[in-house]
């Protein structure tokens, strides 16, 4: 080896006369080990040519950027000389998007005079820490890759930058499709005052069914895309859900294709494309599977008392025309030390349920029903639903932990009916807790399913025995010829 180390590669050019054969093949072997091609034996000659053409330069004589440019351009099969420079600029854009999001603050007339210079127009956005939440999901075995989460973070920042009305944003989940998958973002936006309000009168109910609600199932606005990491143009805003579509979605089970404009072929027929069906399934999943720890939220006002004549269980109430207002509990930190998040009674449903008959959260009354003298009695016949912030049931949820031996283990709750709905909770200390909800599945409800029967089949045509009749004679046909006006009519009495 001493002889090889002394021999110089004179055929490499005047600038490379000091390079020995040992250095030359060391660089070739180093590149083979670094690149790890599938068939290294067939790539030896190509790597030798790369080093021989001048790509092998000591780090002191050439910067790493120029060295990689000349070495990797022929290997990647790219003719663009600025390929790495473009990647560098793209990475800078990604880093700018990953920074904490800041949205323009909407100033009122009173704030204009009182605002100090240097603090104008900035407001922190409520955005979930998806990277930290992804670590909790991985601890309990929920498969969300780290690179996928980084791309989701970039997409979330892109959507926020393109819409200043967004107040909060989080990753709802991923619905798997036959051809493509759906990535879904859940946002809460400021409602514009200039939008015309809908008149929920009786005529609208007769023409279009029960009208959709502005709150409840349409409280959040969702964006969907087949790819993550791109610009905001790749995300499509889903329309609001309507009660008729939600009721129809309950009667079918359908795999998603991944194309929003795909027609939904089912029985009973679903009116709309896959975009409307996706929005309905998101609403059903949200109002069934989004949880919060007990005491994290509270009712803004006292709940209306139920008529004792109904004899309802303590955990049930009747559907109301208005939804109960919920706000964050400021005393939750004091209650957290005694809360055991590994128990079912320590978790509550955050959103109200969707009514089975009307397909919305709040009950809708027509003007005729309100004017009915027996309206108070009609209120007692509406659907029974769980009370706001009611505890979850052991039949629908299973609880497991990541580490049984640790005190602060990560708790995972999984829904048995909606396979793919998960809620994770982690107590950092006695006064701090992190929890998150996510859905990763096919977007249909499990459990027993009985499809709607087809309409009764019509009876076959009953064959009738035909009897052949005799042809009429000429005299019989003359009887049907009307008489002429000039000729007198025959008198039957004669």
Secondary structure, 3 states (H helix, E strand, C coil): CHHHHHCECHHHCHHHCCCEHHHHHHHHHHHHHHHCCCCHHHHHHHHHHHHHHHHCCCCCCCCHHHHHHHHHHHHHCCCCCCHHHHHHHHHHHHHHHHCCCEECCCCCHHHHHHCCCCCCCCEECEECCHHHHHHHHHHCCCCCCHHHHHHHHHHHHHHHHHCCCEEEEEEEEEECECCCCEEEEEEEECCCCCCCCCCCCHHHHHHHCCCCCCCHHHCCEEEEECCCCCCHHHCEECCCCCHHHHHHHCCCCCCECCCCCCECCCCCCCCCEHHHHHHHHHHHHHHHHCEEECCCEEECCCCCCCCHHHCCCCCEEECCCCCCCEEECCCHHHHHCCCCCCCHHHEEECCCCCCCCCCCCCCCCCHHHHHCCCHHHHHCCCCEEECCCCECCCCCEEEEECCCCCCCCCEEEEECCCCCEEEEEEEEECCEEEEEEEEEECCCCCCCCCCCCCCCCCCCCCCCCCCCCCCCCHHHHHCCCCCCCCCCCCCCCC
